[in-house]
Amino acid sequence: MTRQKALDPTLYLVTDRGLSLGRSLEWVVEKAVKGGTTLVQLREKDLETRPFIDSAIRLKKILDQYGVPLLINDRIDVALASGADGVHLGNNDMPYEMARKILGPDAIIGLSVENGDQARQVSRLDADYIAISPVYTTPTKEELTEELGLEGVSRITGICPQPAVGIGSIKTHNAGDVIRAGASGVAVVSGICSADDPEEAARQLRHAVEEARNLAG
C-alpha cells in the first residue's frame, strides 16, 4: 500500500449496515463526508468475503473523490483486495506487527484500546492512531459493559503518544467533552448511520469537535 491520504481523525465514521435505516451504505457515507467526516471504517461482522470486498470497492471509489481514507475493520485480506487505505484492529485480531508487515509502512493502522494495560502496550508501537473504547456504554459494542468515561480518555491519552479518537455513544452534546479530555477526534456509529440526515448530523458533530479544539487552544 502507498499512503495517498493524510490521516485526519477529527470525525471518524464507523459504518453499521443494520443501523442505516434501510438506506445504502454508499448513500450514508457520502452524505456523512459531505457533512465533514474525515475518516471512514467499513465494519461488517456478518458479510461474506466477496460482498465485503465489493462493498469496500464501492466505498473506496466514492471516498477517493473527497480525499477521505477508507479503513477496513479486522480484515487484512479485504483491505488488500479492495485497495483500502488501511485497517482497524481490535485486541483479538491479527497482531499489529504482523499486519504492518503484510500491509507495509504506508498503510493506516489503528488499534483499539480498552484499558490502561493495553494503552501501555500500544504506546510502544508505531500505530497511526488509537480508538479509546467505550467512552460511554453503547449497544454497538455489547461485549464492552464498563465505560471508561472522560477520566479514562484522559488517562489513556496521557499514556499513548498516538492521536486518539473516543468511541461509544458519542453525540453532538458530548463530543466536545471527549476532545477536552484529550482525544484528537471522535468516532461515531449510530449518531450518523441512524440519523434522519447523516450530512447534517456529521456537520453538527464536526462543529462540536472543532469548537472544543478552538476553546482548548
C-alpha positions as CSV (number, residue, x, y, z in Angstrom):
1,M,0.0,0.0,0.0
2,T,1.1,3.5,-0.8
3,R,0.0,6.3,1.5
4,Q,-2.2,8.5,-0.6
5,K,-4.1,10.5,2.0
6,A,-3.2,12.2,5.2
7,L,-4.8,10.9,8.4
8,D,-7.3,13.3,10.0
9,P,-9.1,11.7,12.9
10,T,-11.4,14.7,13.6
11,L,-14.7,12.9,12.7
12,Y,-14.4,9.2,12.2
13,L,-17.5,7.3,10.8
14,V,-17.7,3.6,11.6
15,T,-20.3,2.0,9.4
16,D,-23.1,-0.3,10.5
17,R,-25.4,-1.6,7.9
18,G,-28.1,-2.6,10.4
19,L,-28.3,0.9,11.8
20,S,-28.6,2.6,8.5
21,L,-32.4,2.6,8.4
22,G,-32.6,0.5,5.2
23,R,-30.5,3.1,3.3
24,S,-27.4,2.1,1.3
25,L,-24.1,2.4,3.0
26,E,-22.8,4.3,-0.1
27,W,-25.5,6.9,0.4
28,V,-25.0,7.3,4.1
29,V,-21.2,7.5,3.8
30,E,-21.3,10.1,1.0
31,K,-23.7,12.2,3.0
32,A,-21.5,12.0,6.1
33,V,-18.4,13.0,4.1
34,K,-20.3,16.0,2.7
35,G,-21.1,17.0,6.2
36,G,-17.5,16.8,7.4
37,T,-16.5,13.2,8.1
38,T,-12.7,12.9,7.7
39,L,-12.2,9.1,8.1
40,V,-14.4,6.1,7.4
41,Q,-14.2,2.5,8.6
42,L,-16.2,-0.2,6.9
43,R,-17.3,-2.6,9.6
44,E,-19.0,-5.8,8.5
45,K,-19.4,-8.6,11.1
46,D,-21.8,-10.7,9.1
47,L,-21.0,-10.2,5.5
48,E,-19.3,-12.9,3.4
49,T,-15.9,-12.1,1.9
50,R,-16.9,-11.4,-1.7
51,P,-19.7,-9.0,-0.9
52,F,-17.5,-7.4,1.8
53,I,-14.8,-6.7,-0.9
54,D,-17.4,-5.4,-3.3
55,S,-18.8,-3.0,-0.7
56,A,-15.3,-1.8,0.1
57,I,-14.5,-1.2,-3.6
58,R,-17.7,0.9,-4.0
59,L,-17.0,3.0,-0.9
60,K,-13.3,3.5,-1.9
61,K,-14.5,4.9,-5.3
62,I,-16.7,7.4,-3.5
63,L,-14.2,8.4,-0.8
64,D,-11.4,8.9,-3.3
65,Q,-13.4,11.7,-4.8
66,Y,-13.3,13.5,-1.4
67,G,-9.7,12.5,-0.4
68,V,-11.1,10.6,2.7
69,P,-9.3,7.4,3.7
70,L,-11.2,4.1,3.9
71,L,-10.2,1.6,6.6
72,I,-11.4,-1.9,7.0
73,N,-12.4,-3.4,10.3
74,D,-10.4,-6.5,11.2
75,R,-10.0,-8.0,7.7
76,I,-6.5,-7.6,6.2
77,D,-7.5,-9.7,3.2
78,V,-10.4,-7.4,2.4
79,A,-8.2,-4.3,2.8
80,L,-5.7,-5.7,0.3
81,A,-8.2,-6.9,-2.2
82,S,-10.2,-3.6,-2.2
83,G,-7.2,-1.2,-2.2
84,A,-8.4,0.3,1.1
85,D,-6.1,2.7,2.8
86,G,-5.6,0.6,5.9
87,V,-7.3,-1.3,8.7
88,H,-8.6,-1.0,12.2
89,L,-7.6,-3.9,14.6
90,G,-9.2,-5.0,17.8
91,N,-7.5,-6.8,20.6
92,N,-8.4,-10.3,19.3
93,D,-7.5,-9.5,15.7
94,M,-4.2,-10.0,13.9
95,P,-1.2,-8.7,16.0
96,Y,-0.1,-5.3,14.9
97,E,3.4,-6.3,13.9
98,M,2.1,-8.9,11.5
99,A,-0.5,-6.6,10.0
100,R,2.2,-3.9,9.5
101,K,4.5,-6.4,7.8
102,I,1.7,-7.5,5.4
103,L,0.3,-4.1,4.6
104,G,3.6,-2.2,4.6
105,P,4.8,1.1,6.1
106,D,2.3,3.4,4.3
107,A,-0.9,1.7,5.4
108,I,-3.0,3.4,8.1
109,I,-3.4,1.0,11.0
110,G,-5.5,1.9,14.1
111,L,-5.8,-0.1,17.3
112,S,-8.5,-0.4,19.9
113,V,-7.5,0.4,23.5
114,E,-9.9,-0.5,26.3
115,N,-7.8,-0.1,29.4
116,G,-4.5,1.1,30.8
117,D,-2.6,-2.2,30.3
118,Q,-3.5,-2.1,26.6
119,A,-2.5,1.5,26.4
120,R,0.9,0.8,27.8
121,Q,1.4,-2.0,25.3
122,V,0.2,0.1,22.3
123,S,2.3,3.1,23.4
124,R,5.4,1.2,22.3
125,L,4.0,0.6,18.8
126,D,4.1,2.9,15.7
127,A,0.4,2.6,15.1
128,D,-1.2,5.6,13.3
129,Y,-4.0,6.2,15.9
130,I,-5.9,4.5,18.7
131,A,-9.6,4.2,19.4
132,I,-10.5,4.5,23.1
133,S,-13.5,2.3,23.6
134,P,-16.0,2.7,25.0
135,V,-16.1,6.2,26.4
136,Y,-19.8,5.6,27.2
137,T,-21.5,2.2,27.0
138,T,-23.1,1.6,23.7
139,P,-25.3,-1.1,22.1
140,T,-22.9,-1.3,19.1
141,K,-20.3,-2.8,21.5
142,E,-22.3,-5.2,23.6
143,E,-19.2,-7.1,24.8
144,L,-17.9,-3.9,26.5
145,T,-20.1,-3.3,29.5
146,E,-17.9,-0.9,31.5
147,E,-17.4,2.6,30.2
148,L,-14.1,4.4,30.5
149,G,-15.7,7.8,30.9
150,L,-13.8,11.1,30.4
151,E,-11.3,10.2,33.1
152,G,-10.4,7.1,31.1
153,V,-9.9,9.1,28.0
154,S,-7.6,11.5,29.8
155,R,-5.7,8.6,31.4
156,I,-5.2,6.7,28.1
157,T,-4.2,9.8,26.1
158,G,-1.7,10.5,28.8
159,I,-0.1,7.1,28.1
160,C,-0.3,6.8,24.4
161,P,1.5,9.2,22.1
162,Q,-0.7,8.4,19.1
163,P,-3.7,10.5,18.0
164,A,-6.7,9.2,19.8
165,V,-10.4,9.0,19.0
166,G,-13.1,8.3,21.5
167,I,-15.9,5.9,20.6
168,G,-19.0,4.8,22.4
169,S,-22.3,6.8,22.4
170,I,-20.7,9.9,21.1
171,K,-23.3,12.6,20.3
172,T,-23.2,16.3,19.5
173,H,-23.8,17.2,23.1
174,N,-20.8,15.2,24.5
175,A,-18.3,15.2,21.6
176,G,-16.6,18.4,22.9
177,D,-16.2,16.8,26.3
178,V,-14.2,13.9,24.7
179,I,-11.9,16.4,22.9
180,R,-11.3,18.4,26.1
181,A,-10.4,15.1,27.8
182,G,-7.5,14.7,25.4
183,A,-8.8,13.0,22.3
184,S,-7.9,14.2,18.8
185,G,-11.3,13.3,17.4
186,V,-14.4,11.3,17.9
187,A,-15.7,8.1,16.2
188,V,-19.4,7.7,15.6
189,V,-21.6,4.9,14.6
190,S,-25.4,5.3,15.2
191,G,-25.1,9.1,15.6
192,I,-24.5,9.3,11.9
193,C,-25.8,6.0,10.4
194,S,-29.2,6.2,12.2
195,A,-29.6,10.0,11.8
196,D,-32.5,11.2,9.6
197,D,-30.0,13.4,7.9
198,P,-26.5,11.9,8.1
199,E,-25.0,15.0,6.4
200,E,-26.4,17.4,9.0
201,A,-25.5,15.0,11.8
202,A,-21.9,14.9,10.6
203,R,-21.9,18.7,10.2
204,Q,-23.0,19.3,13.8
205,L,-20.5,16.7,15.2
206,R,-17.7,18.3,13.3
207,H,-18.6,21.7,14.6
208,A,-18.7,20.4,18.2
209,V,-15.2,18.9,17.8
210,E,-13.7,22.0,16.2
211,E,-15.4,24.3,18.7
212,A,-13.9,22.3,21.6
213,R,-10.5,22.4,20.0
214,N,-10.6,26.1,19.5
215,L,-11.6,26.8,23.1
216,A,-8.9,24.5,24.3
217,G,-6.2,26.1,22.1
